[in-house]
Amino acid sequence: MKPLWAPWRMEFILGEDKPEGCILCDKPAAGPDRHKDNLILVARPRAFVMMNRFPYTNGHLLVAPRAHVPAPAGLSPDDHVAL
């Protein structure tokens, strides 16, 4: 197996201007006018779909619930449906 080397990620890894807070809350809450800048493709009340700024592969997406739970089993039935 070859190690993954992605030098374009170093700017993010070493950067001092990393965001504080929770991107899973803050990015969707910024509103629809900021979705393009925040790479959000779809936002719903219980879930959203976001592109990865530094993807490992083409088409890599994040589908996330808005609920903060420690494990998927803690999601409500409505959250599961939203995902």
N, CA, C and O atoms as a GROMACS GRO file, in nm:
protein
  332
    1MET      N    1   0.083  -0.117   0.000
    1MET     CA    2   0.000   0.000   0.000
    1MET      C    3   0.089   0.124   0.000
    1MET      O    4   0.185   0.132   0.076
    2LYS      N    5   0.056   0.219  -0.084
    2LYS     CA    6   0.132   0.344  -0.091
    2LYS      C    7   0.071   0.447   0.004
    2LYS      O    8  -0.051   0.454   0.016
    3PRO      N    9   0.155   0.526   0.071
    3PRO     CA   10   0.100   0.630   0.158
    3PRO      C   11   0.034   0.740   0.074
    3PRO      O   12   0.081   0.772  -0.035
    4LEU      N   13  -0.072   0.795   0.127
    4LEU     CA   14  -0.142   0.904   0.060
    4LEU      C   15  -0.065   1.033   0.084
    4LEU      O   16  -0.037   1.070   0.198
    5TRP      N   17  -0.031   1.101  -0.023
    5TRP     CA   18   0.041   1.228  -0.013
    5TRP      C   19  -0.038   1.333  -0.088
    5TRP      O   20  -0.057   1.322  -0.209
    6ALA      N   21  -0.083   1.433  -0.017
    6ALA     CA   22  -0.163   1.539  -0.076
    6ALA      C   23  -0.110   1.674  -0.028
    6ALA      O   24  -0.164   1.732   0.066
    7PRO      N   25  -0.004   1.725  -0.092
    7PRO     CA   26   0.060   1.847  -0.043
    7PRO      C   27  -0.031   1.970  -0.042
    7PRO      O   28  -0.005   2.064   0.034
    8TRP      N   29  -0.135   1.974  -0.122
    8TRP     CA   30  -0.223   2.090  -0.125
    8TRP      C   31  -0.302   2.105   0.004
    8TRP      O   32  -0.362   2.209   0.028
    9ARG      N   33  -0.303   2.002   0.089
    9ARG     CA   34  -0.373   2.011   0.217
    9ARG      C   35  -0.286   2.077   0.325
    9ARG      O   36  -0.337   2.114   0.431
   10MET      N   37  -0.158   2.092   0.301
   10MET     CA   38  -0.068   2.147   0.403
   10MET      C   39  -0.108   2.290   0.442
   10MET      O   40  -0.094   2.328   0.558
   11GLU      N   41  -0.157   2.368   0.349
   11GLU     CA   42  -0.201   2.505   0.381
   11GLU      C   43  -0.308   2.501   0.490
   11GLU      O   44  -0.305   2.582   0.582
   12PHE      N   45  -0.400   2.407   0.480
   12PHE     CA   46  -0.505   2.394   0.581
   12PHE      C   47  -0.450   2.337   0.712
   12PHE      O   48  -0.481   2.388   0.819
   13ILE      N   49  -0.370   2.233   0.703
   13ILE     CA   50  -0.319   2.166   0.822
   13ILE      C   51  -0.231   2.259   0.906
   13ILE      O   52  -0.241   2.260   1.028
   14LEU      N   53  -0.147   2.337   0.840
   14LEU     CA   54  -0.055   2.425   0.911
   14LEU      C   55  -0.110   2.564   0.938
   14LEU      O   56  -0.050   2.643   1.012
   15GLY      N   57  -0.224   2.594   0.879
   15GLY     CA   58  -0.281   2.728   0.891
   15GLY      C   59  -0.319   2.765   1.033
   15GLY      O   60  -0.360   2.681   1.113
   16GLU      N   61  -0.303   2.893   1.062
   16GLU     CA   62  -0.337   2.942   1.194
   16GLU      C   63  -0.478   2.999   1.198
   16GLU      O   64  -0.530   3.029   1.306
   17ASP      N   65  -0.540   3.015   1.083
   17ASP     CA   66  -0.674   3.075   1.078
   17ASP      C   67  -0.783   2.968   1.070
   17ASP      O   68  -0.882   2.984   0.998
   18LYS      N   69  -0.764   2.861   1.144
   18LYS     CA   70  -0.863   2.754   1.146
   18LYS      C   71  -0.989   2.804   1.217
   18LYS      O   72  -0.980   2.877   1.316
   19PRO      N   73  -1.105   2.766   1.166
   19PRO     CA   74  -1.229   2.813   1.228
   19PRO      C   75  -1.249   2.756   1.368
   19PRO      O   76  -1.209   2.643   1.397
   20GLU      N   77  -1.312   2.835   1.453
   20GLU     CA   78  -1.351   2.788   1.585
   20GLU      C   79  -1.498   2.748   1.578
   20GLU      O   80  -1.569   2.788   1.485
   21GLY      N   81  -1.543   2.672   1.673
   21GLY     CA   82  -1.682   2.631   1.673
   21GLY      C   83  -1.702   2.503   1.596
   21GLY      O   84  -1.607   2.429   1.569
   22CYS      N   85  -1.823   2.478   1.561
   22CYS     CA   86  -1.862   2.355   1.494
   22CYS      C   87  -1.901   2.384   1.350
   22CYS      O   88  -2.001   2.453   1.326
   23ILE      N   89  -1.825   2.334   1.254
   23ILE     CA   90  -1.860   2.361   1.114
   23ILE      C   91  -1.993   2.295   1.077
   23ILE      O   92  -2.062   2.341   0.986
   24LEU      N   93  -2.028   2.188   1.148
   24LEU     CA   94  -2.154   2.121   1.118
   24LEU      C   95  -2.274   2.204   1.164
   24LEU      O   96  -2.387   2.178   1.121
   25CYS      N   97  -2.252   2.301   1.251
   25CYS     CA   98  -2.358   2.394   1.291
   25CYS      C   99  -2.342   2.528   1.218
   25CYS      O  100  -2.438   2.582   1.163
   26ASP      N  101  -2.220   2.579   1.220
   26ASP     CA  102  -2.196   2.714   1.171
   26ASP      C  103  -2.215   2.731   1.021
   26ASP      O  104  -2.274   2.830   0.978
   27LYS      N  105  -2.167   2.638   0.943
   27LYS     CA  106  -2.176   2.653   0.797
   27LYS      C  107  -2.320   2.656   0.747
   27LYS      O  108  -2.356   2.748   0.675
   28PRO      N  109  -2.404   2.558   0.784
   28PRO     CA  110  -2.544   2.566   0.738
   28PRO      C  111  -2.619   2.686   0.796
   28PRO      O  112  -2.705   2.744   0.730
   29ALA      N  113  -2.586   2.724   0.921
   29ALA     CA  114  -2.656   2.835   0.986
   29ALA      C  115  -2.622   2.970   0.924
   29ALA      O  116  -2.694   3.067   0.948
   30ALA      N  117  -2.516   2.978   0.846
   30ALA     CA  118  -2.478   3.104   0.782
   30ALA      C  119  -2.581   3.150   0.681
   30ALA      O  120  -2.582   3.267   0.641
   31GLY      N  121  -2.670   3.060   0.640
   31GLY     CA  122  -2.779   3.097   0.551
   31GLY      C  123  -2.755   3.062   0.406
   31GLY      O  124  -2.641   3.040   0.364
   32PRO      N  125  -2.865   3.058   0.330
   32PRO     CA  126  -2.857   3.019   0.189
   32PRO      C  127  -2.766   3.106   0.104
   32PRO      O  128  -2.707   3.057   0.007
   33ASP      N  129  -2.754   3.234   0.137
   33ASP     CA  130  -2.668   3.322   0.058
   33ASP      C  131  -2.520   3.288   0.074
   33ASP      O  132  -2.438   3.334  -0.006
   34ARG      N  133  -2.484   3.209   0.176
   34ARG     CA  134  -2.344   3.168   0.198
   34ARG      C  135  -2.320   3.022   0.160
   34ARG      O  136  -2.207   2.974   0.170
   35HIS      N  137  -2.424   2.951   0.118
   35HIS     CA  138  -2.408   2.809   0.086
   35HIS      C  139  -2.300   2.783  -0.019
   35HIS      O  140  -2.222   2.689  -0.005
   36LYS      N  141  -2.294   2.863  -0.122
   36LYS     CA  142  -2.193   2.841  -0.226
   36LYS      C  143  -2.052   2.854  -0.169
   36LYS      O  144  -1.966   2.769  -0.195
   37ASP      N  145  -2.027   2.958  -0.091
   37ASP     CA  146  -1.896   2.976  -0.029
   37ASP      C  147  -1.863   2.865   0.070
   37ASP      O  148  -1.747   2.826   0.085
   38ASN      N  149  -1.966   2.814   0.138
   38ASN     CA  150  -1.948   2.709   0.238
   38ASN      C  151  -1.958   2.568   0.180
   38ASN      O  152  -1.956   2.470   0.254
   39LEU      N  153  -1.969   2.559   0.047
   39LEU     CA  154  -1.972   2.432  -0.025
   39LEU      C  155  -2.092   2.344   0.011
   39LEU      O  156  -2.085   2.222   0.002
   40ILE      N  157  -2.202   2.406   0.051
   40ILE     CA  158  -2.323   2.332   0.085
   40ILE      C  159  -2.409   2.318  -0.039
   40ILE      O  160  -2.446   2.417  -0.103
   41LEU      N  161  -2.440   2.193  -0.072
   41LEU     CA  162  -2.520   2.165  -0.190
   41LEU      C  163  -2.669   2.162  -0.158
   41LEU      O  164  -2.751   2.211  -0.236
   42VAL      N  165  -2.704   2.105  -0.044
   42VAL     CA  166  -2.843   2.093  -0.001
   42VAL      C  167  -2.848   2.114   0.149
   42VAL      O  168  -2.768   2.057   0.222
   43ALA      N  169  -2.942   2.195   0.196
   43ALA     CA  170  -2.961   2.215   0.340
   43ALA      C  171  -3.109   2.198   0.372
   43ALA      O  172  -3.195   2.260   0.310
   44ARG      N  173  -3.136   2.115   0.469
   44ARG     CA  174  -3.271   2.089   0.516
   44ARG      C  175  -3.272   2.108   0.668
   44ARG      O  176  -3.166   2.116   0.729
   45PRO      N  177  -3.390   2.114   0.729
   45PRO     CA  178  -3.395   2.137   0.874
   45PRO      C  179  -3.321   2.032   0.958
   45PRO      O  180  -3.270   2.065   1.064
   46ARG      N  181  -3.315   1.906   0.912
   46ARG     CA  182  -3.254   1.800   0.993
   46ARG      C  183  -3.123   1.746   0.937
   46ARG      O  184  -3.057   1.667   1.003
   47ALA      N  185  -3.085   1.785   0.816
   47ALA     CA  186  -2.963   1.732   0.754
   47ALA      C  187  -2.916   1.824   0.642
   47ALA      O  188  -2.992   1.909   0.594
   48PHE      N  189  -2.790   1.804   0.600
   48PHE     CA  190  -2.738   1.880   0.487
   48PHE      C  191  -2.631   1.800   0.415
   48PHE      O  192  -2.578   1.702   0.468
   49VAL      N  193  -2.600   1.845   0.294
   49VAL     CA  194  -2.497   1.781   0.211
   49VAL      C  195  -2.392   1.888   0.180
   49VAL      O  196  -2.425   1.998   0.134
   50MET      N  197  -2.266   1.854   0.206
   50MET     CA  198  -2.158   1.951   0.190
   50MET      C  199  -2.042   1.886   0.114
   50MET      O  200  -2.009   1.770   0.138
   51MET      N  201  -1.981   1.961   0.025
   51MET     CA  202  -1.862   1.913  -0.044
   51MET      C  203  -1.741   1.931   0.047
   51MET      O  204  -1.742   2.017   0.135
   52ASN      N  205  -1.639   1.851   0.026
   52ASN     CA  206  -1.515   1.859   0.103
   52ASN      C  207  -1.420   1.954   0.030
   52ASN      O  208  -1.391   1.934  -0.088
   53ARG      N  209  -1.371   2.054   0.098
   53ARG     CA  210  -1.278   2.150   0.036
   53ARG      C  211  -1.147   2.081  -0.006
   53ARG      O  212  -1.083   2.123  -0.102
   54PHE      N  213  -1.108   1.975   0.066
   54PHE     CA  214  -0.986   1.900   0.035
   54PHE      C  215  -1.021   1.752   0.020
   54PHE      O  216  -0.984   1.671   0.106
   55PRO      N  217  -1.090   1.715  -0.086
   55PRO     CA  218  -1.137   1.576  -0.099
   55PRO      C  219  -1.024   1.478  -0.128
   55PRO      O  220  -0.922   1.512  -0.188
   56TYR      N  221  -1.044   1.356  -0.082
   56TYR     CA  222  -0.950   1.248  -0.111
   56TYR      C  223  -0.977   1.188  -0.249
   56TYR      O  224  -0.886   1.142  -0.317
   57THR      N  225  -1.103   1.190  -0.289
   57THR     CA  226  -1.142   1.138  -0.419
   57THR      C  227  -1.246   1.230  -0.481
   57THR      O  228  -1.310   1.308  -0.410
   58ASN      N  229  -1.262   1.221  -0.612
   58ASN     CA  230  -1.366   1.298  -0.679
   58ASN      C  231  -1.503   1.253  -0.629
   58ASN      O  232  -1.525   1.134  -0.606
   59GLY      N  233  -1.592   1.347  -0.613
   59GLY     CA  234  -1.727   1.314  -0.572
   59GLY      C  235  -1.743   1.287  -0.424
   59GLY      O  236  -1.849   1.241  -0.380
   60HIS      N  237  -1.640   1.316  -0.344
   60HIS     CA  238  -1.646   1.293  -0.200
   60HIS      C  239  -1.738   1.398  -0.137
   60HIS      O  240  -1.711   1.518  -0.148
   61LEU      N  241  -1.846   1.353  -0.071
   61LEU     CA  242  -1.942   1.443  -0.008
   61LEU      C  243  -1.962   1.406   0.138
   61LEU      O  244  -1.937   1.292   0.179
   62LEU      N  245  -2.006   1.503   0.217
   62LEU     CA  246  -2.043   1.480   0.355
   62LEU      C  247  -2.194   1.496   0.364
   62LEU      O  248  -2.248   1.602   0.330
   63VAL      N  249  -2.262   1.393   0.410
   63VAL     CA  250  -2.405   1.400   0.438
   63VAL      C  251  -2.415   1.391   0.589
   63VAL      O  252  -2.379   1.289   0.648
   64ALA      N  253  -2.464   1.498   0.653
   64ALA     CA  254  -2.459   1.506   0.799
   64ALA      C  255  -2.593   1.546   0.858
   64ALA      O  256  -2.667   1.627   0.801
   65PRO      N  257  -2.624   1.487   0.972
   65PRO     CA  258  -2.743   1.533   1.045
   65PRO      C  259  -2.710   1.663   1.117
   65PRO      O  260  -2.593   1.690   1.145
   66ARG      N  261  -2.810   1.740   1.148
   66ARG     CA  262  -2.787   1.862   1.227
   66ARG      C  263  -2.788   1.832   1.377
   66ARG      O  264  -2.743   1.914   1.457
   67ALA      N  265  -2.837   1.717   1.415
   67ALA     CA  266  -2.841   1.678   1.556
   67ALA      C  267  -2.700   1.643   1.605
   67ALA      O  268  -2.623   1.580   1.533
   68HIS      N  269  -2.669   1.684   1.725
   68HIS     CA  270  -2.541   1.650   1.786
   68HIS      C  271  -2.561   1.530   1.877
   68HIS      O  272  -2.614   1.542   1.988
   69VAL      N  273  -2.520   1.416   1.830
   69VAL     CA  274  -2.529   1.292   1.909
   69VAL      C  275  -2.395   1.220   1.897
   69VAL      O  276  -2.326   1.236   1.797
   70PRO      N  277  -2.357   1.141   1.998
   70PRO     CA  278  -2.227   1.075   1.995
   70PRO      C  279  -2.218   0.957   1.898
   70PRO      O  280  -2.108   0.915   1.863
   71ALA      N  281  -2.332   0.905   1.855
   71ALA     CA  282  -2.332   0.790   1.765
   71ALA      C  283  -2.460   0.792   1.680
   71ALA      O  284  -2.562   0.845   1.724
   72PRO      N  285  -2.456   0.737   1.560
   72PRO     CA  286  -2.574   0.735   1.475
   72PRO      C  287  -2.698   0.674   1.542
   72PRO      O  288  -2.811   0.712   1.511
   73ALA      N  289  -2.676   0.580   1.632
   73ALA     CA  290  -2.790   0.518   1.701
   73ALA      C  291  -2.868   0.619   1.785
   73ALA      O  292  -2.984   0.594   1.819
   74GLY      N  293  -2.807   0.730   1.818
   74GLY     CA  294  -2.873   0.833   1.897
   74GLY      C  295  -2.960   0.928   1.817
   74GLY      O  296  -3.028   1.013   1.874
   75LEU      N  297  -2.960   0.913   1.686
   75LEU     CA  298  -3.044   0.998   1.602
   75LEU      C  299  -3.190   0.958   1.614
   75LEU      O  300  -3.222   0.841   1.636
   76SER      N  301  -3.277   1.056   1.600
   76SER     CA  302  -3.420   1.027   1.603
   76SER      C  303  -3.462   0.960   1.472
   76SER      O  304  -3.387   0.966   1.374
   77PRO      N  305  -3.577   0.896   1.468
   77PRO     CA  306  -3.626   0.840   1.343
   77PRO      C  307  -3.638   0.947   1.233
   77PRO      O  308  -3.610   0.919   1.116
   78ASP      N  309  -3.679   1.067   1.270
   78ASP     CA  310  -3.690   1.175   1.170
   78ASP      C  311  -3.553   1.214   1.113
   78ASP      O  312  -3.543   1.248   0.995
   79ASP      N  313  -3.449   1.211   1.197
   79ASP     CA  314  -3.314   1.239   1.148
   79ASP      C  315  -3.268   1.132   1.050
   79ASP      O  316  -3.206   1.164   0.949
   80HIS      N  317  -3.297   1.006   1.080
   80HIS     CA  318  -3.261   0.897   0.989
   80HIS      C  319  -3.330   0.914   0.854
   80HIS      O  320  -3.269   0.894   0.749
   81VAL      N  321  -3.456   0.951   0.856
   81VAL     CA  322  -3.530   0.972   0.732
   81VAL      C  323  -3.468   1.087   0.652
   81VAL      O  324  -3.454   1.079   0.530
   82ALA      N  325  -3.429   1.194   0.723
   82ALA     CA  326  -3.369   1.310   0.656
   82ALA      C  327  -3.238   1.274   0.587
   82ALA      O  328  -3.208   1.325   0.479
   83LEU      N  329  -3.161   1.187   0.649
   83LEU     CA  330  -3.035   1.145   0.589
   83LEU      C  331  -3.059   1.059   0.466
   83LEU      O  332  -2.964   1.014   0.402
   0.00000   0.00000   0.00000
